Amino acid sequence: MSTVNSVNKVLVAKSNDLSIGIGRRVQVDGMEIALFKQEDQSIHAVENKCPHKGGPLSEGIVSGEHVFCPLHDRKINVRDGLVQAPDHGCVKRYDVEIEGENVFIFID
């Protein structure tokens, strides 16, 4: 028996409401997700919870494509969700699609 994963495309923001280098927390289906707009205007979405102590990543300091957890300064790449060495771990990332000013993420 096989199952098919269903993916939902969810409108989460307007791109012009996001500031470069400042995270934004959104809630989707009971999950907290952090959005980050980069210098190149790309937008990335990751779960809003550091894998170390659960710090809210949307409140962290953004430097380039990384966000620093506000609790213990873990450095996490917003493009792939990987914690940077020497620390380890990852956060779930979500695919993002921009249509005009609308920012959608895909939730499975």
Buried (B, 14 or more C-beta within 10 A) or exposed (E): EEEEEEEEEBEBBEBEEBEEBBBBEBEBEEEBBBBBBBEEEEBBBBBBBBBBEEBBBBBBBBEEBBBBBBBEEBBBBBBEBBBEEEBEEBBEBBEBEBEEEEBBBEBE
